[in-house]
Amino acid sequence: MSGAGDGTFDSAFVARVLSLNVYYRLLEQEIEKRGLEVTEEDLDAIRPQAVNAVGGQDVFDAFPEDYRNELVRRQALTLELQQALGSGAGAQDARELFEENEDDFKGVCVSHIFASAEQRGLDGAEARIKDLAAQLEAGADFRQLATEESDDTAAAAQGGSLDCGGRGRFLPEFEEAAFELPVGEVSDPVQTSVGYHLILVEERRPLTFEEVRPQVEQELQRRQLMAFSELIDELSCEADVEVNPRYGSWMDGCDDPAVVGEVVPPEGPARSGAPAENVPPGVTG
């Protein structure tokens, strides 16, 4: 990060710092515009998050006091604006989202027979699952094979059962097959990152809030971050940002959804398409 001269920083590092200053100034202006306020209580409550964000108390304490206070204030600004967008992360918010979108949280009850790539190698797992599929085709009992032959010992103790749940519980390939497979049918071999599976869908049914609460809360957080990201993109596109040419120029990124606005150093290096380091959480362009 050092520049060529003593006590200097390279232009890319300076540009990142200036980019951060722009973003947090935009947050501050938006909070003022909305009539919101970051209180001393807010700063005290958010301080542990600021400490964790930089790698722990020892790292945090090594910074000058003014900078420590600025880190805490920035965390508080981010949280204050996220909460103002109307998507909290409390139990009531999650329950309301569930009740308004129950069809999105329907569940599937599945069992599987598993051949582990870790234990057998990928080719060995494939050969194993094809052999078990052939046994099922010849009339073998799924439950018996799942109990006696599956590499998933935890599920094998339950006859292969993985219980019931909504989306987000399984690996993507497994989930896609489980939600498309007709009830009562066994899938063809399904490959995932951990091996091969034969999947049996036992039942499809609505799930209770408690059964899918982790998925609902995850979706709530995703929507909150998306709303925050969209707002930051909007603010950075509308902002009139002036940068001393000595340090670079402001590129708003409005014409490229994959890029967030940033200060580009004078030499104009190729843009990476990634946001500047440590931009506010949720800013992804």
GUDRENLUM-678323 format. One record per residue (C-alpha): residue number from 1; residue in three letters; x, y, z negated. Coordinates in pm, 1 decimal. Layout:
<recs>
{nr->NUM rest->Ala xx->X yy->Y zz->Z}
...
</recs>
This chain:
<recs>
{nr->1 rest->Met xx->0.0 yy->0.0 zz->0.0}
{nr->2 rest->Ser xx->303.2 yy->228.5 zz->-32.0}
{nr->3 rest->Gly xx->384.4 yy->474.6 zz->240.5}
{nr->4 rest->Ala xx->721.8 yy->538.0 zz->398.6}
{nr->5 rest->Gly xx->811.2 yy->818.3 zz->157.7}
{nr->6 rest->Asp xx->858.9 yy->807.1 zz->-216.5}
{nr->7 rest->Gly xx->534.3 yy->831.3 zz->-412.0}
{nr->8 rest->Thr xx->314.0 yy->798.4 zz->-102.7}
{nr->9 rest->Phe xx->46.7 yy->553.0 zz->8.1}
{nr->10 rest->Asp xx->-8.3 yy->411.3 zz->355.3}
{nr->11 rest->Ser xx->-286.2 yy->561.8 zz->563.4}
{nr->12 rest->Ala xx->-503.1 yy->248.4 zz->562.7}
{nr->13 rest->Phe xx->-513.6 yy->244.0 zz->182.6}
{nr->14 rest->Val xx->-597.4 yy->612.9 zz->168.1}
{nr->15 rest->Ala xx->-876.7 yy->558.4 zz->422.2}
{nr->16 rest->Arg xx->-1028.0 yy->282.2 zz->206.9}
{nr->17 rest->Val xx->-1019.6 yy->504.2 zz->-99.7}
{nr->18 rest->Leu xx->-1184.9 yy->789.8 zz->89.4}
{nr->19 rest->Ser xx->-1449.0 yy->551.7 zz->226.2}
{nr->20 rest->Leu xx->-1536.1 yy->446.8 zz->-127.3}
{nr->21 rest->Asn xx->-1558.4 yy->808.0 zz->-236.2}
{nr->22 rest->Val xx->-1802.1 yy->877.5 zz->46.6}
{nr->23 rest->Tyr xx->-2024.1 yy->583.4 zz->-40.8}
{nr->24 rest->Tyr xx->-2047.5 yy->661.0 zz->-407.4}
{nr->25 rest->Arg xx->-2112.7 yy->1026.2 zz->-334.8}
{nr->26 rest->Leu xx->-2401.0 yy->916.6 zz->-110.5}
{nr->27 rest->Leu xx->-2536.1 yy->703.4 zz->-394.6}
{nr->28 rest->Glu xx->-2508.9 yy->994.8 zz->-634.5}
{nr->29 rest->Gln xx->-2693.0 yy->1226.7 zz->-397.0}
{nr->30 rest->Glu xx->-2970.8 yy->974.9 zz->-341.4}
{nr->31 rest->Ile xx->-3014.6 yy->923.0 zz->-714.6}
{nr->32 rest->Glu xx->-3038.3 yy->1299.4 zz->-764.2}
{nr->33 rest->Lys xx->-3287.4 yy->1322.7 zz->-477.4}
{nr->34 rest->Arg xx->-3508.9 yy->1058.2 zz->-637.6}
{nr->35 rest->Gly xx->-3496.9 yy->1231.7 zz->-976.6}
{nr->36 rest->Leu xx->-3317.7 yy->939.8 zz->-1139.7}
{nr->37 rest->Glu xx->-3056.3 yy->958.3 zz->-1411.1}
{nr->38 rest->Val xx->-2766.8 yy->748.0 zz->-1531.9}
{nr->39 rest->Thr xx->-2762.6 yy->774.7 zz->-1911.3}
{nr->40 rest->Glu xx->-2493.7 yy->700.4 zz->-2166.3}
{nr->41 rest->Glu xx->-2691.2 yy->389.2 zz->-2257.0}
{nr->42 rest->Asp xx->-2676.5 yy->279.3 zz->-1892.4}
{nr->43 rest->Leu xx->-2300.2 yy->327.6 zz->-1888.4}
{nr->44 rest->Asp xx->-2254.1 yy->126.8 zz->-2208.2}
{nr->45 rest->Ala xx->-2473.1 yy->-154.6 zz->-2076.7}
{nr->46 rest->Ile xx->-2295.0 yy->-179.4 zz->-1740.7}
{nr->47 rest->Arg xx->-1939.0 yy->-158.0 zz->-1875.2}
{nr->48 rest->Pro xx->-1893.8 yy->-540.3 zz->-1907.1}
{nr->49 rest->Gln xx->-1980.2 yy->-578.6 zz->-1539.3}
{nr->50 rest->Ala xx->-1721.7 yy->-317.3 zz->-1446.1}
{nr->51 rest->Val xx->-1463.7 yy->-500.7 zz->-1655.9}
{nr->52 rest->Asn xx->-1541.7 yy->-833.4 zz->-1489.3}
{nr->53 rest->Ala xx->-1537.9 yy->-676.5 zz->-1143.3}
{nr->54 rest->Val xx->-1169.6 yy->-584.5 zz->-1173.0}
{nr->55 rest->Gly xx->-1058.6 yy->-915.7 zz->-1320.0}
{nr->56 rest->Gly xx->-1105.4 yy->-885.8 zz->-1693.4}
{nr->57 rest->Gln xx->-1034.3 yy->-664.5 zz->-1991.6}
{nr->58 rest->Asp xx->-655.1 yy->-665.1 zz->-1960.4}
{nr->59 rest->Val xx->-669.4 yy->-544.0 zz->-1600.6}
{nr->60 rest->Phe xx->-936.5 yy->-287.7 zz->-1685.6}
{nr->61 rest->Asp xx->-740.3 yy->-149.2 zz->-1980.2}
{nr->62 rest->Ala xx->-431.5 yy->-102.2 zz->-1762.8}
{nr->63 rest->Phe xx->-609.4 yy->171.0 zz->-1562.9}
{nr->64 rest->Pro xx->-606.7 yy->534.9 zz->-1679.3}
{nr->65 rest->Glu xx->-907.3 yy->630.6 zz->-1888.9}
{nr->66 rest->Asp xx->-1054.6 yy->860.1 zz->-1623.3}
{nr->67 rest->Tyr xx->-1044.8 yy->582.9 zz->-1367.0}
{nr->68 rest->Arg xx->-1198.7 yy->331.8 zz->-1610.2}
{nr->69 rest->Asn xx->-1486.4 yy->573.1 zz->-1667.1}
{nr->70 rest->Glu xx->-1524.8 yy->620.8 zz->-1292.5}
{nr->71 rest->Leu xx->-1544.6 yy->245.3 zz->-1234.6}
{nr->72 rest->Val xx->-1819.1 yy->216.4 zz->-1494.9}
{nr->73 rest->Arg xx->-2006.9 yy->512.3 zz->-1349.9}
{nr->74 rest->Arg xx->-1993.8 yy->362.2 zz->-1001.0}
{nr->75 rest->Gln xx->-2135.1 yy->33.4 zz->-1123.9}
{nr->76 rest->Ala xx->-2413.4 yy->222.3 zz->-1300.2}
{nr->77 rest->Leu xx->-2495.2 yy->426.5 zz->-989.3}
{nr->78 rest->Thr xx->-2523.7 yy->110.6 zz->-782.5}
{nr->79 rest->Leu xx->-2750.2 yy->-65.1 zz->-1032.6}
{nr->80 rest->Glu xx->-2970.9 yy->241.3 zz->-1085.1}
{nr->81 rest->Leu xx->-3041.1 yy->273.7 zz->-714.5}
{nr->82 rest->Gln xx->-3095.1 yy->-100.0 zz->-664.8}
{nr->83 rest->Gln xx->-3353.1 yy->-103.2 zz->-940.9}
{nr->84 rest->Ala xx->-3523.9 yy->202.3 zz->-793.4}
{nr->85 rest->Leu xx->-3590.5 yy->16.3 zz->-469.6}
{nr->86 rest->Gly xx->-3873.6 yy->-171.4 zz->-637.1}
{nr->87 rest->Ser xx->-3732.0 yy->-523.2 zz->-643.7}
{nr->88 rest->Gly xx->-3631.0 yy->-608.7 zz->-994.7}
{nr->89 rest->Ala xx->-3492.9 yy->-940.6 zz->-1107.5}
{nr->90 rest->Gly xx->-3712.1 yy->-1003.3 zz->-1409.0}
{nr->91 rest->Ala xx->-3948.3 yy->-1291.9 zz->-1473.1}
{nr->92 rest->Gln xx->-4256.9 yy->-1087.3 zz->-1382.2}
{nr->93 rest->Asp xx->-4106.0 yy->-978.3 zz->-1050.1}
{nr->94 rest->Ala xx->-4018.3 yy->-1337.3 zz->-965.2}
{nr->95 rest->Arg xx->-4365.5 yy->-1464.0 zz->-1055.0}
{nr->96 rest->Glu xx->-4531.3 yy->-1195.3 zz->-842.8}
{nr->97 rest->Leu xx->-4313.2 yy->-1285.8 zz->-545.7}
{nr->98 rest->Phe xx->-4404.5 yy->-1652.5 zz->-592.5}
{nr->99 rest->Glu xx->-4778.0 yy->-1584.1 zz->-614.3}
{nr->100 rest->Glu xx->-4769.7 yy->-1364.0 zz->-303.7}
{nr->101 rest->Asn xx->-4573.9 yy->-1620.4 zz->-99.9}
{nr->102 rest->Glu xx->-4670.9 yy->-1962.9 zz->-233.9}
{nr->103 rest->Asp xx->-4665.0 yy->-2117.7 zz->114.1}
{nr->104 rest->Asp xx->-4295.2 yy->-2030.5 zz->141.2}
{nr->105 rest->Phe xx->-4220.6 yy->-2231.3 zz->-171.9}
{nr->106 rest->Lys xx->-4391.9 yy->-2560.2 zz->-90.5}
{nr->107 rest->Gly xx->-4186.5 yy->-2858.8 zz->-189.7}
{nr->108 rest->Val xx->-4088.5 yy->-3202.2 zz->-76.5}
{nr->109 rest->Cys xx->-4032.0 yy->-3516.7 zz->-283.8}
{nr->110 rest->Val xx->-3751.4 yy->-3725.9 zz->-134.1}
{nr->111 rest->Ser xx->-3534.9 yy->-4029.5 zz->-190.2}
{nr->112 rest->His xx->-3218.4 yy->-4122.1 zz->-5.9}
{nr->113 rest->Ile xx->-2958.0 yy->-4387.1 zz->53.5}
{nr->114 rest->Phe xx->-2610.9 yy->-4237.4 zz->70.1}
{nr->115 rest->Ala xx->-2278.2 yy->-4338.3 zz->223.8}
{nr->116 rest->Ser xx->-1997.2 yy->-4120.8 zz->91.0}
{nr->117 rest->Ala xx->-1732.6 yy->-3983.5 zz->328.0}
{nr->118 rest->Glu xx->-1505.3 yy->-3922.7 zz->29.7}
{nr->119 rest->Gln xx->-1516.0 yy->-4285.7 zz->-75.2}
{nr->120 rest->Arg xx->-1525.3 yy->-4451.9 zz->265.5}
{nr->121 rest->Gly xx->-1386.8 yy->-4196.4 zz->510.0}
{nr->122 rest->Leu xx->-1614.5 yy->-4039.2 zz->768.1}
{nr->123 rest->Asp xx->-1603.8 yy->-4331.8 zz->1012.2}
{nr->124 rest->Gly xx->-1652.3 yy->-4581.6 zz->731.7}
{nr->125 rest->Ala xx->-1949.7 yy->-4388.5 zz->594.7}
{nr->126 rest->Glu xx->-2107.9 yy->-4376.8 zz->938.7}
{nr->127 rest->Ala xx->-2063.0 yy->-4748.5 zz->990.8}
{nr->128 rest->Arg xx->-2201.5 yy->-4818.2 zz->642.6}
{nr->129 rest->Ile xx->-2515.8 yy->-4609.5 zz->689.6}
{nr->130 rest->Lys xx->-2582.7 yy->-4764.3 zz->1031.8}
{nr->131 rest->Asp xx->-2559.7 yy->-5109.1 zz->875.5}
{nr->132 rest->Leu xx->-2807.4 yy->-5010.4 zz->602.3}
{nr->133 rest->Ala xx->-3039.2 yy->-4854.8 zz->862.7}
{nr->134 rest->Ala xx->-3031.7 yy->-5184.5 zz->1054.5}
{nr->135 rest->Gln xx->-3125.0 yy->-5371.3 zz->736.6}
{nr->136 rest->Leu xx->-3423.3 yy->-5143.1 zz->687.2}
{nr->137 rest->Glu xx->-3525.2 yy->-5194.5 zz->1048.5}
{nr->138 rest->Ala xx->-3512.4 yy->-5569.2 zz->987.6}
{nr->139 rest->Gly xx->-3751.2 yy->-5537.6 zz->693.1}
{nr->140 rest->Ala xx->-3533.4 yy->-5469.4 zz->388.7}
{nr->141 rest->Asp xx->-3692.3 yy->-5271.7 zz->104.3}
{nr->142 rest->Phe xx->-3581.2 yy->-4908.0 zz->92.6}
{nr->143 rest->Arg xx->-3603.4 yy->-4886.6 zz->-285.1}
{nr->144 rest->Gln xx->-3393.0 yy->-5198.1 zz->-333.7}
{nr->145 rest->Leu xx->-3121.4 yy->-5080.8 zz->-95.3}
{nr->146 rest->Ala xx->-3120.5 yy->-4735.8 zz->-255.8}
{nr->147 rest->Thr xx->-3074.6 yy->-4896.3 zz->-595.9}
{nr->148 rest->Glu xx->-2813.5 yy->-5154.7 zz->-504.9}
{nr->149 rest->Glu xx->-2620.6 yy->-5013.4 zz->-207.3}
{nr->150 rest->Ser xx->-2623.9 yy->-4632.1 zz->-225.3}
{nr->151 rest->Asp xx->-2305.7 yy->-4442.9 zz->-312.0}
{nr->152 rest->Asp xx->-2514.8 yy->-4187.4 zz->-502.7}
{nr->153 rest->Thr xx->-2515.0 yy->-4366.8 zz->-836.0}
{nr->154 rest->Ala xx->-2728.0 yy->-4104.9 zz->-1012.3}
{nr->155 rest->Ala xx->-3005.7 yy->-4132.3 zz->-755.0}
{nr->156 rest->Ala xx->-2960.0 yy->-4510.6 zz->-731.6}
{nr->157 rest->Ala xx->-3058.3 yy->-4539.6 zz->-1097.2}
{nr->158 rest->Gln xx->-3391.1 yy->-4383.6 zz->-994.9}
{nr->159 rest->Gly xx->-3442.0 yy->-4599.2 zz->-687.4}
{nr->160 rest->Gly xx->-3283.9 yy->-4330.6 zz->-469.6}
{nr->161 rest->Ser xx->-3514.6 yy->-4055.6 zz->-592.0}
{nr->162 rest->Leu xx->-3401.7 yy->-3692.0 zz->-578.2}
{nr->163 rest->Asp xx->-3731.0 yy->-3571.1 zz->-727.5}
{nr->164 rest->Cys xx->-3931.2 yy->-3282.0 zz->-583.1}
{nr->165 rest->Gly xx->-3816.3 yy->-2933.7 zz->-501.1}
{nr->166 rest->Gly xx->-3823.6 yy->-2642.1 zz->-261.8}
{nr->167 rest->Arg xx->-3577.7 yy->-2514.4 zz->-7.9}
{nr->168 rest->Gly xx->-3226.6 yy->-2437.5 zz->-124.6}
{nr->169 rest->Arg xx->-3173.4 yy->-2758.7 zz->-322.2}
{nr->170 rest->Phe xx->-3001.4 yy->-2961.3 zz->-51.8}
{nr->171 rest->Leu xx->-2726.6 yy->-2928.8 zz->205.6}
{nr->172 rest->Pro xx->-2857.9 yy->-2758.9 zz->523.0}
{nr->173 rest->Glu xx->-2869.2 yy->-3070.6 zz->744.2}
{nr->174 rest->Phe xx->-3036.6 yy->-3273.4 zz->471.2}
{nr->175 rest->Glu xx->-3289.4 yy->-2998.0 zz->402.3}
{nr->176 rest->Glu xx->-3379.3 yy->-2957.9 zz->769.3}
{nr->177 rest->Ala xx->-3448.5 yy->-3330.1 zz->804.4}
{nr->178 rest->Ala xx->-3640.9 yy->-3353.4 zz->477.0}
{nr->179 rest->Phe xx->-3876.8 yy->-3068.3 zz->564.4}
{nr->180 rest->Glu xx->-3941.8 yy->-3197.2 zz->917.7}
{nr->181 rest->Leu xx->-3975.1 yy->-3570.2 zz->851.5}
{nr->182 rest->Pro xx->-4330.5 yy->-3709.7 zz->823.3}
{nr->183 rest->Val xx->-4433.4 yy->-3844.0 zz->482.9}
{nr->184 rest->Gly xx->-4357.0 yy->-4213.2 zz->445.1}
{nr->185 rest->Glu xx->-4100.0 yy->-4232.7 zz->724.7}
{nr->186 rest->Val xx->-3728.2 yy->-4297.9 zz->691.2}
{nr->187 rest->Ser xx->-3495.2 yy->-4073.2 zz->888.4}
{nr->188 rest->Asp xx->-3226.6 yy->-4174.5 zz->1129.6}
{nr->189 rest->Pro xx->-2879.4 yy->-4135.6 zz->976.1}
{nr->190 rest->Val xx->-2827.8 yy->-3770.5 zz->880.6}
{nr->191 rest->Gln xx->-2472.1 yy->-3639.1 zz->859.4}
{nr->192 rest->Thr xx->-2382.3 yy->-3371.1 zz->606.0}
{nr->193 rest->Ser xx->-2050.6 yy->-3237.4 zz->481.8}
{nr->194 rest->Val xx->-2033.3 yy->-3513.9 zz->218.8}
{nr->195 rest->Gly xx->-2132.4 yy->-3818.0 zz->423.5}
{nr->196 rest->Tyr xx->-2438.4 yy->-3985.3 zz->572.7}
{nr->197 rest->His xx->-2793.6 yy->-4022.7 zz->441.8}
{nr->198 rest->Leu xx->-3110.9 yy->-4217.7 zz->510.9}
{nr->199 rest->Ile xx->-3393.8 yy->-3998.0 zz->385.8}
{nr->200 rest->Leu xx->-3742.4 yy->-4103.0 zz->280.8}
{nr->201 rest->Val xx->-4004.3 yy->-3831.7 zz->227.1}
{nr->202 rest->Glu xx->-4234.6 yy->-3947.3 zz->-49.6}
{nr->203 rest->Glu xx->-4470.1 yy->-3651.1 zz->-71.0}
{nr->204 rest->Arg xx->-4525.1 yy->-3287.2 zz->19.5}
{nr->205 rest->Arg xx->-4708.2 yy->-3069.5 zz->-227.5}
{nr->206 rest->Pro xx->-4730.7 yy->-2719.0 zz->-369.6}
{nr->207 rest->Leu xx->-4478.3 yy->-2660.6 zz->-644.6}
{nr->208 rest->Thr xx->-4528.3 yy->-2478.7 zz->-969.9}
{nr->209 rest->Phe xx->-4344.4 yy->-2157.0 zz->-1040.4}
{nr->210 rest->Glu xx->-4117.6 yy->-2327.9 zz->-1293.3}
{nr->211 rest->Glu xx->-4017.8 yy->-2595.7 zz->-1040.0}
{nr->212 rest->Val xx->-3897.0 yy->-2339.6 zz->-787.5}
{nr->213 rest->Arg xx->-3803.2 yy->-2051.9 zz->-1015.5}
{nr->214 rest->Pro xx->-3429.8 yy->-2059.8 zz->-920.6}
{nr->215 rest->Gln xx->-3519.7 yy->-2040.7 zz->-550.6}
{nr->216 rest->Val xx->-3768.4 yy->-1758.0 zz->-612.7}
{nr->217 rest->Glu xx->-3514.0 yy->-1558.9 zz->-811.9}
{nr->218 rest->Gln xx->-3253.2 yy->-1615.8 zz->-542.0}
{nr->219 rest->Glu xx->-3494.1 yy->-1487.8 zz->-277.4}
{nr->220 rest->Leu xx->-3577.2 yy->-1187.7 zz->-494.1}
{nr->221 rest->Gln xx->-3209.8 yy->-1098.8 zz->-524.7}
{nr->222 rest->Arg xx->-3159.9 yy->-1147.1 zz->-150.6}
{nr->223 rest->Arg xx->-3441.6 yy->-906.2 zz->-71.7}
{nr->224 rest->Gln xx->-3308.9 yy->-655.2 zz->-321.2}
{nr->225 rest->Leu xx->-2960.9 yy->-660.1 zz->-171.8}
{nr->226 rest->Met xx->-3101.0 yy->-637.5 zz->180.3}
{nr->227 rest->Ala xx->-3308.1 yy->-332.2 zz->89.6}
{nr->228 rest->Phe xx->-3005.6 yy->-173.0 zz->-75.2}
{nr->229 rest->Ser xx->-2783.9 yy->-247.6 zz->223.7}
{nr->230 rest->Glu xx->-3037.9 yy->-99.5 zz->464.3}
{nr->231 rest->Leu xx->-3063.7 yy->213.7 zz->254.5}
{nr->232 rest->Ile xx->-2686.1 yy->258.8 zz->240.5}
{nr->233 rest->Asp xx->-2662.2 yy->212.5 zz->617.8}
{nr->234 rest->Glu xx->-2934.0 yy->473.9 zz->664.2}
{nr->235 rest->Leu xx->-2764.2 yy->719.3 zz->428.4}
{nr->236 rest->Ser xx->-2424.0 yy->676.2 zz->590.8}
{nr->237 rest->Cys xx->-2570.6 yy->726.5 zz->937.6}
{nr->238 rest->Glu xx->-2755.1 yy->1043.6 zz->836.1}
{nr->239 rest->Ala xx->-2469.5 yy->1188.8 zz->631.9}
{nr->240 rest->Asp xx->-2260.4 yy->1475.8 zz->759.6}
{nr->241 rest->Val xx->-1913.9 yy->1361.2 zz->651.8}
{nr->242 rest->Glu xx->-1612.0 yy->1578.6 zz->714.7}
{nr->243 rest->Val xx->-1263.2 yy->1433.8 zz->670.2}
{nr->244 rest->Asn xx->-939.3 yy->1628.7 zz->679.7}
{nr->245 rest->Pro xx->-781.5 yy->1514.7 zz->1009.3}
{nr->246 rest->Arg xx->-461.7 yy->1455.2 zz->817.7}
{nr->247 rest->Tyr xx->-628.6 yy->1153.7 zz->656.9}
{nr->248 rest->Gly xx->-840.0 yy->1029.3 zz->946.4}
{nr->249 rest->Ser xx->-1196.1 yy->1061.1 zz->1073.7}
{nr->250 rest->Trp xx->-1538.9 yy->932.2 zz->975.4}
{nr->251 rest->Met xx->-1689.2 yy->652.8 zz->1185.7}
{nr->252 rest->Asp xx->-2053.3 yy->604.5 zz->1090.5}
{nr->253 rest->Gly xx->-2101.9 yy->259.0 zz->1243.4}
{nr->254 rest->Cys xx->-2461.1 yy->345.5 zz->1340.1}
{nr->255 rest->Asp xx->-2426.8 yy->186.5 zz->1682.0}
{nr->256 rest->Asp xx->-2289.3 yy->-142.1 zz->1546.9}
{nr->257 rest->Pro xx->-2499.7 yy->-327.7 zz->1286.6}
{nr->258 rest->Ala xx->-2200.6 yy->-547.7 zz->1199.1}
{nr->259 rest->Val xx->-1995.4 yy->-251.5 zz->1077.5}
{nr->260 rest->Val xx->-2047.9 yy->-8.4 zz->791.9}
{nr->261 rest->Gly xx->-1935.4 yy->350.4 zz->806.8}
{nr->262 rest->Glu xx->-1579.4 yy->415.8 zz->702.8}
{nr->263 rest->Val xx->-1288.7 yy->655.9 zz->722.1}
{nr->264 rest->Val xx->-1054.6 yy->550.4 zz->1002.5}
{nr->265 rest->Pro xx->-686.1 yy->641.8 zz->956.2}
{nr->266 rest->Pro xx->-534.5 yy->891.8 zz->1200.3}
{nr->267 rest->Glu xx->-357.6 yy->622.8 zz->1399.8}
{nr->268 rest->Gly xx->-695.9 yy->459.1 zz->1469.0}
{nr->269 rest->Pro xx->-629.7 yy->89.8 zz->1403.7}
{nr->270 rest->Ala xx->-862.5 yy->-169.7 zz->1549.7}
{nr->271 rest->Arg xx->-1179.9 yy->-199.4 zz->1346.9}
{nr->272 rest->Ser xx->-1216.1 yy->-531.1 zz->1169.4}
{nr->273 rest->Gly xx->-1595.5 yy->-539.2 zz->1165.0}
{nr->274 rest->Ala xx->-1582.4 yy->-588.2 zz->788.4}
{nr->275 rest->Pro xx->-1676.9 yy->-333.2 zz->524.0}
{nr->276 rest->Ala xx->-1406.6 yy->-150.9 zz->334.7}
{nr->277 rest->Glu xx->-1286.9 yy->-333.2 zz->25.0}
{nr->278 rest->Asn xx->-1502.9 yy->-279.9 zz->-282.3}
{nr->279 rest->Val xx->-1785.8 yy->-92.5 zz->-110.6}
{nr->280 rest->Pro xx->-2105.4 yy->-102.9 zz->-317.6}
{nr->281 rest->Pro xx->-2256.2 yy->-454.4 zz->-350.4}
{nr->282 rest->Gly xx->-2502.6 yy->-527.2 zz->-73.5}
{nr->283 rest->Val xx->-2334.6 yy->-305.9 zz->184.7}
{nr->284 rest->Thr xx->-2273.0 yy->-537.2 zz->477.5}
{nr->285 rest->Gly xx->-2343.3 yy->-315.9 zz->773.9}
</recs>
